[in-house]
Amino acid sequence: MSTAQLRAHGVSAADVSAHCRPEGPWQQLLPGVCLLHPGPPTSEERLHGALLFAGRPPAKAAKTVPAQPGAGEPHAPYADALITGLAALALHRFSSAPPLLSLDRIDVLVPRTRRLRSTGFIRLVRAQALPTAVQIAGVPVAPVPRALADAVAGLAEAGAVRRLLTEAVRGNHCEPAAIVRELNQARLLTRPHVVDAVDSLLAEGRAIAEDRIYQMVAEHGLPDPLWNVDLRLPGGPHLGGVDAYWPDLAVAVELDTRAPRHGFRQDDDALWSEYARKREHLERLGITVVHLTPKKLRESLEQQATVVRTALMASADRDPAAYVVVLPR
């Protein structure tokens, strides 16, 4: 409990000091935060202690905090503080993150205006604006992309960075583009080992999204397309590659896996312009292009199957498309 909460329970500053003497029944966990038993804190107590130090529990909520551990009442809500970094990833159940008790440091995300310093086992990470918290076992936790960026900022080992980023995508925690945006905002894409991990991440994300397209076709009764092909005009220019193509119905599916690779927004814009030009050219030739994103495939596979099925059925009502040459990509 914080000293302010103890005061609300009628415990004076002198009593707190007496209880926290060596061999006393309490101990000072952090400045202004007391652990109400002797012996080492549990991982849960370290988390709540960090939030009590860095956050600001509303005064009215102080009385809802149990005076002794195990009293069964909920902890007070914390304002302006979130667990982030490796501790947050452990709470998100990342197997590649160290267990909470083994962490020497807990990262806590606070607003830039908070006038506190890192101390003890807490490292304060400042943000212009806090993201929306994810509540895990009563603890406000940063969402995975932000927690990853804060964890990667303190990691110099390339393998550790790659394992965390890969698990985020394979474990369906978030999309690669969201991770890259956070790494970009944290200015981490100037570090070679992070850039290498991001390249692996984007390849991993694309492979997973392609698997979901195969799953969509197989599980939702869509006709088999030609997979991963290049389209060309006979004797003419290259029209571009698509991820799936139904030649008899002139319908193509293309994955949008854009993400700013090296921190330059114009790279993303240029890639989008390329997508748009290709789509426009194909549709002028009478080919319907269905754009799918990894996020939509992850969150609403059945709905995306309906979108593709509708495009296939609508082909009967369109004028015949121009003849194109289909080649393996």
C-alpha positions in Angstrom: 0.0 0.0 0.0 1.1 3.6 -0.5 1.7 5.8 2.5 -1.3 7.9 1.3 -3.5 4.8 1.4 -2.2 3.9 4.9 -3.0 7.4 6.1 -6.5 7.0 4.8 -6.7 3.8 7.0 -5.6 5.9 10.0 -1.9 4.8 10.0 0.3 7.7 10.8 3.7 8.4 9.2 5.4 7.6 12.6 3.6 4.2 12.7 4.7 3.4 9.1 8.3 4.2 10.0 8.1 2.0 13.1 6.6 -0.9 11.2 9.3 -0.6 8.4 12.3 -0.7 10.8 14.8 -3.6 10.3 13.1 -6.8 11.7 9.8 -5.0 11.6 6.6 -6.6 10.2 6.6 -4.3 7.1 9.2 -3.0 4.7 9.6 -0.2 2.3 9.3 -1.6 -1.2 9.7 1.7 -3.0 9.6 5.4 -2.0 6.1 6.0 -0.6 5.1 2.3 -1.0 5.1 -0.3 1.8 5.0 -4.1 1.6 2.9 -5.2 4.5 4.8 -8.4 5.4 8.5 -9.4 5.8 10.3 -11.4 3.2 10.6 -11.0 -0.6 7.6 -9.6 -2.5 5.7 -11.8 -5.0 5.7 -10.9 -8.7 2.1 -9.6 -8.2 3.2 -7.4 -5.3 6.1 -6.0 -7.4 3.7 -5.1 -10.2 1.2 -3.4 -7.9 4.0 -1.7 -6.0 5.4 -0.3 -9.2 2.0 1.0 -10.2 1.4 2.6 -6.8 4.8 4.4 -7.1 4.4 5.6 -10.7 0.6 6.0 -10.9 -1.9 8.0 -9.0 -4.7 5.9 -7.4 -7.8 8.1 -6.9 -8.1 9.2 -3.3 -11.7 7.7 -3.0 -10.4 4.3 -4.1 -7.8 4.1 -1.4 -10.2 2.6 1.1 -11.1 -0.2 -1.3 -7.5 -1.6 -1.1 -7.2 -4.5 1.4 -5.2 -3.5 4.5 -3.6 -6.9 4.4 -2.6 -9.2 1.5 -5.2 -11.8 0.6 -8.1 -9.9 2.0 -9.9 -10.7 -1.3 -10.9 -7.1 -2.3 -9.8 -5.6 -5.6 -6.8 -3.3 -5.9 -7.6 0.3 -6.6 -7.5 1.5 -10.2 -4.2 3.2 -11.2 -4.2 6.5 -13.1 -1.5 7.4 -15.5 0.6 4.3 -15.3 0.8 1.0 -17.4 3.2 -2.0 -17.1 5.2 -2.2 -20.3 8.3 -3.9 -21.8 9.3 -7.4 -20.9 7.0 -7.5 -17.8 4.0 -6.6 -20.0 5.0 -9.3 -22.5 5.2 -11.9 -19.7 1.7 -10.8 -18.6 0.5 -11.2 -22.3 1.9 -14.8 -21.9 4.9 -14.6 -24.2 6.9 -17.8 -23.8 10.0 -15.9 -25.2 9.8 -13.3 -22.4 11.5 -14.0 -19.0 9.2 -15.0 -16.1 8.1 -12.0 -14.0 10.1 -13.0 -10.9 13.3 -13.3 -12.8 13.2 -9.7 -14.1 15.5 -7.3 -12.3 13.6 -4.4 -13.7 9.9 -3.6 -14.4 9.2 -1.0 -17.0 6.3 1.4 -16.3 4.8 3.7 -18.9 3.9 7.1 -17.6 2.9 10.5 -19.3 5.8 12.7 -20.2 4.7 15.3 -17.7 5.0 13.0 -14.6 7.8 14.3 -12.3 9.3 11.1 -11.1 12.6 9.3 -11.5 13.4 5.6 -12.1 14.3 4.0 -8.8 14.8 0.5 -7.3 13.5 -2.1 -9.7 11.4 0.4 -11.7 12.4 2.0 -14.9 10.0 4.8 -16.0 9.3 5.0 -19.7 7.7 8.3 -20.8 5.1 8.7 -23.5 3.4 11.8 -25.1 0.1 10.0 -24.7 -0.6 6.7 -23.0 -2.2 3.9 -25.1 -5.4 2.3 -24.0 -4.6 -0.2 -21.3 -5.2 -4.0 -21.5 -6.4 -5.3 -18.1 -4.7 -8.6 -17.2 -5.5 -10.0 -13.7 -6.3 -6.5 -12.4 -3.1 -5.0 -13.8 -3.2 -2.2 -16.5 -0.8 -3.4 -19.2 0.4 -1.7 -22.4 -0.9 -3.3 -25.7 1.5 -5.8 -27.3 3.0 -3.4 -30.0 3.9 -0.7 -27.5 5.2 -3.3 -24.9 7.4 -4.8 -27.7 8.9 -1.5 -28.7 9.7 -0.7 -25.0 11.2 -4.2 -24.6 13.3 -4.0 -27.8 14.7 -0.6 -26.7 16.6 -2.4 -23.9 17.7 -5.5 -25.9 21.0 -5.6 -27.7 20.8 -9.4 -28.6 19.5 -9.9 -32.1 18.1 -13.4 -31.4 16.1 -12.2 -28.4 14.5 -9.4 -30.5 13.7 -11.8 -33.3 12.1 -14.3 -31.0 9.8 -11.7 -29.4 8.7 -10.2 -32.7 8.1 -13.6 -34.3 6.0 -14.8 -31.3 3.9 -11.6 -31.5 2.8 -12.6 -35.1 2.7 -16.3 -34.7 0.7 -16.1 -31.5 -1.9 -13.8 -33.2 -1.1 -11.0 -30.7 -1.0 -8.3 -33.4 -0.1 -7.6 -37.0 3.4 -6.9 -38.2 2.4 -3.4 -39.4 1.4 -2.4 -35.9 4.7 -3.5 -34.5 6.7 -1.7 -37.2 4.8 1.5 -36.5 5.7 1.4 -32.8 9.3 0.6 -33.5 9.4 3.4 -36.0 7.9 5.9 -33.5 10.4 4.8 -30.9 13.2 5.4 -33.5 14.5 1.9 -33.2 14.7 1.2 -36.9 18.2 2.7 -37.1 19.6 -0.3 -35.2 20.8 -3.0 -37.6 19.8 -6.0 -35.4 16.2 -4.5 -35.2 16.0 -3.9 -38.9 17.1 -7.5 -39.6 14.4 -8.8 -37.1 11.8 -6.6 -38.8 12.6 -8.1 -42.3 12.1 -11.6 -40.8 8.9 -10.4 -39.1 7.4 -9.1 -42.4 8.2 -12.3 -44.2 6.7 -14.3 -41.4 3.6 -12.1 -41.4 3.1 -12.5 -45.1 3.5 -16.3 -44.9 0.9 -16.5 -42.1 -1.5 -14.3 -44.2 -1.0 -16.5 -47.2 -1.8 -19.6 -45.1 -5.1 -17.9 -44.1 -6.1 -17.4 -47.7 -5.5 -21.1 -48.4 -7.6 -21.8 -45.3 -10.3 -19.4 -46.5 -10.6 -21.2 -49.9 -10.5 -24.7 -48.4 -12.9 -24.1 -45.5 -15.5 -21.9 -47.1 -16.2 -23.8 -50.3 -14.5 -21.4 -52.8 -13.3 -22.8 -56.1 -9.5 -23.4 -56.3 -7.6 -20.4 -57.9 -4.2 -20.3 -59.5 -1.9 -19.4 -56.6 0.8 -16.8 -56.6 1.0 -15.8 -60.3 2.1 -13.0 -62.6 -0.2 -11.5 -65.1 0.9 -10.1 -68.5 -0.7 -8.8 -71.6 0.1 -11.1 -74.6 3.3 -9.8 -76.0 3.0 -6.8 -73.8 3.9 -5.4 -70.5 4.0 -7.1 -67.1 0.8 -6.2 -65.2 1.9 -7.4 -61.7 1.7 -10.3 -59.4 -1.3 -11.5 -57.5 -1.7 -14.0 -54.7 -4.7 -15.8 -56.2 -6.4 -15.7 -59.6 -9.5 -17.2 -61.0 -8.9 -16.9 -64.8 -12.3 -18.0 -66.0 -14.0 -15.4 -63.7 -11.3 -12.7 -64.0 -11.1 -12.2 -60.2 -7.8 -11.7 -58.4 -6.9 -11.5 -54.7 -4.0 -9.4 -53.5 -2.6 -9.2 -50.0 -1.8 -5.8 -48.6 1.1 -6.4 -46.3 2.5 -2.8 -46.3 4.6 -1.6 -43.4 7.2 1.1 -43.4 10.4 -1.0 -43.3 13.1 1.4 -42.4 11.3 4.3 -40.8 10.5 6.3 -43.9 6.8 7.1 -44.4 7.4 7.7 -48.1 8.3 4.1 -48.6 4.9 3.1 -47.4 3.2 5.8 -49.6 5.2 4.6 -52.7 4.2 1.0 -52.1 0.5 2.0 -51.8 0.8 4.0 -55.0 2.1 0.9 -56.7 -0.8 -1.2 -55.3 -3.3 1.4 -56.5 -1.8 1.7 -60.0 -1.8 -2.1 -60.5 -5.3 -2.4 -59.3 -6.5 0.4 -61.5 -4.8 -1.1 -64.6 -6.2 -4.6 -63.9 -9.7 -3.3 -63.4 -9.5 -1.3 -66.7 -8.9 -4.7 -68.3 -12.0 -6.1 -66.7 -10.3 -8.0 -63.9 -11.8 -7.5 -60.4 -9.1 -7.1 -57.7 -10.1 -8.0 -54.1 -7.8 -6.4 -51.6 -7.3 -8.4 -48.3 -5.2 -7.4 -45.3 -3.7 -9.8 -42.7 -5.7 -8.2 -40.0 -9.0 -8.8 -41.8 -8.0 -12.4 -42.5 -7.2 -12.9 -38.8 -10.3 -11.3 -37.4 -13.0 -12.1 -39.9 -12.1 -15.0 -42.2 -15.7 -15.9 -43.0 -16.5 -12.4 -43.9 -13.5 -12.1 -46.2 -14.7 -15.4 -47.9 -18.1 -13.8 -48.5 -16.4 -10.8 -50.1 -14.4 -13.0 -52.5 -17.5 -15.2 -53.2 -19.5 -12.1 -54.1 -16.8 -11.0 -56.5 -16.7 -14.4 -58.2 -20.5 -14.5 -58.5 -20.7 -11.0 -59.9 -18.4 -11.9 -62.8 -21.4 -13.3 -64.7 -22.9 -9.9 -64.9 -19.7 -8.1 -66.2 -18.4 -7.8 -69.7 -15.7 -10.3 -70.6 -12.3 -9.3 -69.4 -9.3 -8.8 -71.7 -7.2 -11.9 -72.3 -4.1 -12.1 -70.1 -1.2 -14.5 -69.9 -0.8 -16.2 -66.5 2.7 -17.2 -65.4 4.0 -18.8 -62.2 5.6 -16.2 -59.9 
